[in-house]
Amino acid sequence: MTIIQLGYVAMSMNLQNCSPSQTMTYAQFQKIQDREAAIKKLEKIARSNLTNCLRLLKHNVAHDIHFFRFSSKLIPLANHEELSDWKYMKNLIEPLKEIAEFIGQHPMRVGFHPDHFVVLNSTKPEIMKMSVKTLHMHEMLLKGIGVNPEHRCVIHIGGAYDDKIKALEQFIHNWGLIPASIQRMLLFENDDTTFHLQDALYLCEKLGVPQVFDYHHHLAFHEEPEWEQQWERIIGTWHASSLPVKMHISSPKNEKDFRAHADYIDPNMFLNFLHVVKGSVQQIDCMIEAKQKDSALFRLVTDLQSEKSIEWIDQSSFKIH
């Protein structure tokens, strides 16, 4: 028996006017001649994003959803080089405190998945510097909402740069240049084009980082050995973590466009996975990466209602026997 906890990504398809990712480009910022007024507008957008984020958390509690990924775009232009003097954490302390208080009253697993421009195996110092700066912002946001940053931030390994083995070794070299607090925050995910499960496991085991297994990505990487042979290694990377094993679940859009995410989750595909891993660990938190966000979660719950091997705990969590 294993407990399965479902979660979804960043925004709701059911709440109106609730985007946590409203933004402002630097070009728009520059058009406002009064710099102080421009920063106030940025902060207004950020406050709206954080307010909507709190609405999403309340929506989650109402539906017993205990697992959620924050948008990485909560604070627009937070890392822009021309805004290094902007003390956004200090100026946004009140909405962050509201989120912290709510999570304190309604504990749930939350985290981030920064965009693809966070690349830790780059040979270019400016890319490494911006990547670490972006990760530091995520770390500050987690601390600002009262969440221990450890193992809360999923990243891809990066680019192959025409030599995958060399790129993996470059990642290991760069790892030593990254602050220890950010190292502790990170999780590595296998991707669907370059760094497959074996590559991710190599880094995770060498650097002591938990592996987030993306089932769909693995299936898209047709060259690989069967994932079942690697499952014990995957869960082994979590032994030192205080959090349950985390994975990503999505379904292919269609056979032709296999790598693209579908609107919803194929319940049979998900069950095939669950029946292999059940009993291997006490709990697995499954992040749904589907176009329809929370609606995909709700439909998956409905699709699984008749499954005899499932015992429901609440509206989004169940035991698989």
N, C-alpha and C positions, 0 to 999 in steps of 0.2 A: 504494500500500500504506500502511495506517495500523495502528498497534498500538492495540488496544482493551483496556483494563484495567477489569475489573468490580469493583465494591465494593457494600457494603450498609450499612444504617443501624442502629447503636446496640446491637442485641441479637441473640442467636442463638435460633432455634427448635429447635436440636439439642442445646444444652447445658442440662442440668437445673440449677435453682436458681442461675442466673447473671445475674440482673437487675442492670444498672449504674444503675438508676433508683429504687432503694428510697428512700422519702421519710418525712418527718415534718412534719406541719402545725404552724403556730405555735400553734394551739389545743392540740395535744398537748404541745408544748414548755412551754406555760404551766402545764399541769396538774402538771408536776414542780416541786414547791416549791423544791427545792434547785437553784439556777441552774447551779452548777458540775456537778452530776450530769446536768442536762438537756443541757448542752453536751457532756459526755462521751458521752451517748447519741447525740447528733447526729454526733459524730466517729466513733463505732462504726459508724453507718450509712454514713457517707462512706467509711470504710476498707473496709467490705464492698463498696460500689459500685466502689471503685478496684481491689480484689482481683478482683472479677468482670470488670472491664474488662481486667485483665491476662490472665485466663483467655480472654477473647474474642480478644485479640491472639495468644495461643498457638494458639487454634483457627484463626485466620486463616493463620498461618504453616504450620500442618499442611496447609492446603488451598490454599496458594499464593495467598492473597488479599492483595493489596498496597494496598488502598484501603478505608478504613473511616471512618465518621462516629461520633464519640463522642456519648454522651448528654450533653445540657446539664444533666441533673439529678444529676450525680455527687455534688455537695455540697449537700444539702438546706438551705434557708434561708440560703444563703451571702450573699444580698443583702438579707436582711430588715433593715428600718430599726432594729428593736429589738435586732439582734445586731451592730451596727457595731463592737463591741469584741472580737468573736471573731476571733482570729488563725488562721483555718483553714489557710492555706497553710503557716504555720510548724508547726502541730500535725500536719499530714498529709504532712510532707516525706518520710517513709520510704516509704509506698506510692507516692507520686509518683516517687520516685527509682527504685523497682523498675520502673515503667513506662518511665521514661527509659532505663534500662539495657537493657531488652528491645528498645525501638525502636532504640536505638543498634546493637544486634547484628543486628536484623532490620528494616532500613529499610522503611517503608511510608508511603504518603500518608494522613495523618489530618487531621481538622478537625472543625468544629462547624457546626450550623445552629440558632441560638438560636430560642426560641419566638416566636410572633407578637406578644407584648407588647413586643418591641424595635421601637420605632417612631421613626425618625429624621427624619420630616417633620412631627412634631407641633408645634403652636403652644403647647402647655402645657409650661412649664418643668419641672414635676415629672415628666412623662412622659419628657422628654428626659434629665433627670438620672438616672432609674432605668434608662433604656435604655443610657446610656453606662456606668453602674455595672455593669450586667450584662455588657456587652461587655468591660469591664476585667477582670471575673472570668474570662471566657474567655481573655483574653490572658495572665493570670497562670497559668492552668492549662496552657496551651501552653508557656509558659516553664518551668513546674514539671516538665514531662515532657521538657524539652530539645528542643522543636520550635520552629523559627523561626515566629512568628505570621503572617508575611506571607502574605496571600491564603489564610487557613485558615478563614475564618468567613463563611458565606453568610447573607445577610439578604434579606427582601422590602423593597420600597420603602416600604410603609406604607398609610395610608388616603387616599382621594380627598377626603374632607370636602366633597362636593358640587361641587368644582371641581378637576378633575384637573390642569389646567395650573398653577393656583395651588399645588397640592400638590407638584408637581414643583419649582417654583421655591422653595417653602418648604424642601424637602430640600436644595437647593443652598445656601440661606442658612444652614441649620443645620449643614451640612457644615463650614463655617468655624469652628464652635464646638467641633468634635470633636477631641480630641488626635490629632496626626499618627500616632502609633504605632497607634492604633485604626483610623484611615483606611487605613493600609497593610495591616491585617489583613482588611479586608472585601472581599466579592464580592457583586454584586447579581444577583438572580434575577427573571426575568419570572414573573408570577403568572397565575392562570386566571380572574380576575374583574375586575381593575381596571387594573393596569399591565402592558400587553402588551409584547411583544418590542421594538417600536419605542420605547416609553417607557423601558424598561430600557436600551436601547442609547443613547438620548439622554443619560441620566445617566452611564453608563459612559464614553462618549466625552468628555463634558464634564469629568468628574472624574478620569479616568485610572484607572478601576477595571475589572477583568476581569468579563465577563458570563458567568454560569452559565446556559446555555440549558436550560430545562425543556421537553422535546419534548411531553409530555402536556399541560402547561399551555397551550402554544401551540395545540395542536389543539382544546382546549376553548374557545379564544377565536376564535369563528367569523368575526369581523369582519375579522381581520387579513389582510394580504398573505401570500403564500406565504413560509415561513421560508427556503427555498432562496435566495431573493433577498437575504437578510440574512446568510447564513452567512459570507461574507468579512468583513463588519463584525464579526460575533461573534468570529471568531478573531483579528481585528485588535486587539481589546481585550486579548488575552493576550500581545502582542508584548513587553511590558516585564516580564512575569512569568517567574520561574525555573521555574514549574510547568507541566505540560502542560494543555491545554484541559480543562475540567471541564464535565460536563453531568449532568442528572438524567433518568433513564428510568423511566417507570411506564406502566401500561396502564389504560384505563377499566374500572371495575367492570362496566358494561353500557351500552347506548345510552341508557337512561333516566337513569341515574345516571353520566353520562360523566365528571364531574369527580372522583368518588371513585376511590381507588386499588384496583386489583384485588389478589388474593392473589399472583398471579404475573405474569410479563411475557409479553406476546404476542410470540413470536419473529419473526413476519412483520412486525409493526409495527416492531420494532427493526431488522430487516434492511432494511426500506424506507429507514430513516434512514441506516444504515451505507453502503448502496450509493450514496447521494448524496454523503456526506462523505469517503469513502475517497480517500486520496491528497492531501487538502487540507492535512493537518498530519501530523506524524510520529506523534503519540499523542493519544488522547482517553481520559480517565478517566471512566467511566460509573457514576454512583451509582444503584443500583437502589432505588427507593422503592416497595416492595411490601409488603403486609401480612405475607407469609411470610418476610421478611428474608433470611437466608442460604439458606433452603430455596428461595426464589425464584431466587437466584443459581445454586444447584446445578441446578435444573430448567432454567433458561435454557441453561446449559452443555450439558446433555444434549440439549436441543432443537436446539442448533446443531451438534451433532457431525457430522451428515450434510451440512452445508452445504459445497459444494465450493469456494467462494470463501474459506473460512476455513482458516488454518493455525495450529494450536494451539501456544502457547509453553509453557504449563503448565496447571494446573487451572482458572485463572480469567482467563487472558490469551491473546489471539490476534492474528494479523495478518489483516486483511481485504484481499483483492486484487481 
